[in-house]
Amino acid sequence: MIVTREKQILCGSDYKEVDIIRCATNKRFCGRGKRKALSSPAQKSLNDKKSKRYLLQLINTNFKDFRDSLCHLTYREENLPETLEEAEKRVKNFIRRINYVLKKMGADKCKYIIITTETSTKTGQLARVHHHVIISCSLTRDEIFLMWKEGRRNIDPLQGEGDKYNSLVEYLRKNAGSKEGKKKWISSKGLLKPMEKVPNDNRYTARQVEKIAKGPVDREYWERKYPGWTLINSGNAYSAEYNELTGWNIYLKLRRKE
């Protein structure tokens, strides 16, 4: 049978995604029961749509505005790695140095996500290998700054603002389709995983979803459906897609109202 299923994915306390999709199933769900953790994608590439979506969910689940940092790390000419694998070893050494200092302080290891790329976010052309690191630890930004000795580094406060890091992930993904370049990401062990609530097959009907999908975006409608939440401030906060076999699907990105 074909049902209209609502799936809610909770990413920390301030962000969640809602999929309202038509799907074939042998079992109906009512939205009650235990939540389950989402599995990490096998392919951790920003070229992959599912992987990019999971990366956004993971950032929102584990990192916070201004408390945490975004590092941009490059190489001087004489230090430029010959291979992507060598670059990944060096950025991992950067993390090891941070964790060594944290251990001496008696503090917990850092949490991080590392995005390594060989393409320019501006031109899409093959460029020097460089890294973007989202990090949470007890060191100050000045102290983190001193840990990278391979080239230039910028250490900025992490800022998701109203779009909950959508623009950041899009910035990192931009021009990821370059045939020559690669974009991949890795994360520290022990990061909290986004949680998926038990699906609900009783909240929407196919006719309701079709009517919503064909109409204009109605922020107030979604605020009524999900009290305490609103659409993020981004052009991709809401999307409606038509599948010739099953019908209309709707995808929402919500942030907690202030």
Buried (B, 14 or more C-beta within 10 A) or exposed (E): EEBBBBBBBBBBEBBBBBBBBBBEEEEEBEBEEEEEEBEBBEEBBBBBEEBBBBBBBBBBBBBBEEEBBBBBBBBEEEEBBEEBEEBBEBBEBBBEBBBEBBEEEEEEBBBBBBBBBBBBBEEBEEBBBBBBBBBBBBBEBEEBBEBBEBBEBEBEEBEBEBBBBBBBBBEBBBBBEBEEBBBBBBBBEEBEBBBBBBBBBBBBEBEBBBEBBEEEEEEEEBBEBBEEBBBBEBEEBBEBEEEEEBBBBBBBBBBBEE
